[in-house]
Structure formats: structure tokens, C-alpha cells
Amino acid sequence: MSTLTGKLADPEFRRERARKASAAAHSTDRYINVLVERAPELTENHRAQLRALLASQDGGQRADG
């Protein structure tokens, strides 16, 4: 069993690094950054939907669905 910390040969280090990478890739900040980067591609309909979602108290989620 490897006791090396922070080395690529250490499976636990690789698992922890993968967990952190996944968390970063799926973070709210990442989604916001991607949306902002793609803003020029949004149609006016997309922008209207986004404005409505951002303005709503519940983020557009329904109680029935």
C-alpha cells in the first residue's frame, strides 16, 4: 500500500483529485460562467426565459412537477 501523499501513484490522491475536479465542473459558478460565455448565442426567446427564471422566487420550479 502506498503511503505517498499527493503523488500520482497514490490511488487515494487520484480519487480525491477526481472528486474535486468533478465538484468544480458541476458547480453553480461553472454553469453561470458557461452561460455568460455563450450569451451571444442566446435567442431573444432564451433571454426572456432566463429573465423569467432569474426573477422568480422558486427558480422556475413547480410544486406539481
N, C-alpha and C positions, 0 to 999 in steps of 0.2 A: 504494500500500500504506500502510495506516495504521500509524503508529509510536506512537500513543497507548496508554498503559498504563492499565488499569483503567477504560477508558471503554466504554460500551455499543456504541459504533461499532466497536470493535476485535474482530474475529472470534476472535482467539486468547484474548482476555479472556473472551468469552462461552463458548467451548469449555471453558476451564479452570474457569469458574464452574459450568458444567453437569456437568463431571466431579466436582467437589467435592460438588455437590448430590446427584448420583446415589450417590456413595460414602456420604454421610451417610444417605440414605434407605434404603440397603441394609446399613447397619452392624448388627453384633450388638447394640449398645446400643439402636438404634431398635427392633429386633424385641422385645427384652426390655421396653422401655417400652410398646410396644403390647400385649404380653401382660399386663403388670401393669395397664394401663388397662382391659383387658377381663376381668380376673379375676372380677368379679361375674357375668359371663355364662357362665362355665365350669360345666359339669355336674360332678357328682361323678366320673363316669367320665373326663372330660377331666382333672380334677385328679389322679386316680390314674395316668393315662398320663403326665402331666407329671412327677409324683413319680418314677415308674419311670425315665423318660428322664434326669432330673437325677441320679438315684442311680447310673446305670450308668456304667461306666468308659469305654465307647466312644460314649456319647451315643445309644445305641439302634441303631447301625449294625451290620449283619450282615456277616460275611466273605463270605457267598454271594450277597449282593444289593446 
